[in-house]
Amino acid sequence: MKKKGYYEYGNEIYPLRLWVHVGEDLEELIDSCFDGCKAPDRDYCGITYDEVFRKSDNRRGVLVSFHCRKDMSMNYCCHEASHVCDAIEDAIGMKHGDEPSAYLMGWIASCINKARLGIGDFVELKDKEE
């Protein structure tokens, strides 16, 4: 049985966490773990929520979700990484451009790729009956 949950990434520079979810259970994940977002009404390949709070600790972050690993093409990963970069820069009042943005974008893309490969701190959703 495939585990349900999300990958969590943080760094020492930016105050927001990056959470990457891969799977068809986005609505369940949002209902049980996050505030500040709702599942889309239609199918999606990738989606980014920029003002999200984790229910367990009220930690703020950015949530990226992909319907499945097959949808995580370089095109979609970079597209969503751009949205994440905008969200983090907006949250800290950082002007977009030059080296700081380039390094931030590289970190975000690397995290999304790690989630695609199954690498990172995985936070598993527990079934309600457990």
Secondary structure as the mmCIF struct_conf table of DSSP 4:
data_model
#
loop_
_struct_conf.conf_type_id
_struct_conf.id
_struct_conf.beg_label_comp_id
_struct_conf.beg_label_asym_id
_struct_conf.beg_label_seq_id
_struct_conf.end_label_comp_id
_struct_conf.end_label_asym_id
_struct_conf.end_label_seq_id
STRN STRN1 GLY A 5 TYR A 9
BEND BEND1 GLU A 12 ILE A 13
BEND BEND2 PRO A 15 LEU A 16
STRN STRN2 ARG A 17 VAL A 22
BEND BEND3 GLY A 23 GLU A 24
HELX_RH_AL_P HELX_RH_AL_P1 LEU A 26 CYS A 33
STRN STRN3 PHE A 34 ASP A 35
BEND BEND4 GLY A 36 GLY A 36
BEND BEND5 ASP A 41 ARG A 42
BEND BEND6 CYS A 45 CYS A 45
STRN STRN4 GLY A 46 ARG A 54
TURN_TY1_P TURN_TY1_P1 LYS A 55 ASP A 57
STRN STRN5 ARG A 60 PHE A 66
BEND BEND7 HIS A 67 HIS A 67
HELX_RH_3T_P HELX_RH_3T_P1 ARG A 69 ASP A 71
HELX_RH_AL_P HELX_RH_AL_P2 MET A 74 ILE A 92
TURN_TY1_P TURN_TY1_P2 GLY A 93 GLY A 93
HELX_LH_PP_P HELX_LH_PP_P1 MET A 94 HIS A 96
HELX_RH_AL_P HELX_RH_AL_P3 ASP A 98 LEU A 117
TURN_TY1_P TURN_TY1_P3 GLY A 118 GLY A 118
BEND BEND8 GLY A 120 GLY A 120
STRN STRN6 ASP A 121 GLU A 124
HELX_LH_PP_P HELX_LH_PP_P2 LEU A 125 ASP A 127
TURN_TY1_P TURN_TY1_P4 LYS A 128 GLU A 129
#
